[in-house]
Amino acid sequence: KTMNQFNSNFFDSTQEYLNKLHSIFTPEIINQIEQLAEHFLSCWESGRNIFICGNGGSAANAIHIANDLHYGAGACGSSPSIKGLKVEALTSNSAVITCLGNDIGYENIYSHQLINKASKDDLLIVLSGSGNSQNIINALLSANKLGLYSFAILGFSGGKCLDYADTAIHFLIDDMQIAEDTQLIVGHLCMQWLTRNKPNFIIEHERN
């Protein structure tokens, strides 16, 4: 291949990827993302906990989103002393995950953490490409029993998680990389909205 042929092929494949990514953010999806952002704000105002989990790349995305909500949404453009959201990525403690996986099964690594940490009216966000990972399904089932509200950010067919999440943000895409991209984009959209729509206690702090 000549350099021009290589660049042309890469440009075409890149445009195809970006067009797919853009096309799946439908008005219905955007409305559901707004609902998630409003739930985040409500948790921030009331001090309720937010839990996020996923597997593989989605596990890393859970940690990334938790970081953004913990610090970025609260401190961005403000004093770093302002508290962010009370959020935890259930994927972040390797000792806990390997302990639970070894002792009670990998399918319970998130549900058991919720049993120990969550309270009624807390919020759970699960991230999954397929929507069929058993540990993610079990997390949603535990959330239902404990009285948490749950969101699922899903790709492909949506899987069984469609039946168990209170709100499923379902991107109709058969591409795991794009499915994982959507998780971070949703997180970043919510984070930026939160920086412009902060709770009253933070607005008062900033005025003073």
Secondary structure, DSSP 8 states (H G I E B T S, - for coil): --HHHHHHHHHHHHHHHHHHHHHT--HHHHHHHHHHHHHHHHHHHHT--EEEE-STHHHHHHHHHHHIIIIIHHHTTS-TTS----EEETTS-HHHHHHHHHHH-GGGTTHHHHHHH--TT-EEEEEESSS--HHHHHHHHHHHHHT-EEEEEE-TT-TTHHHH-SEEEE-----HHHHHHHHHHHHHHHHHHHHHS--HHHHHHHH-
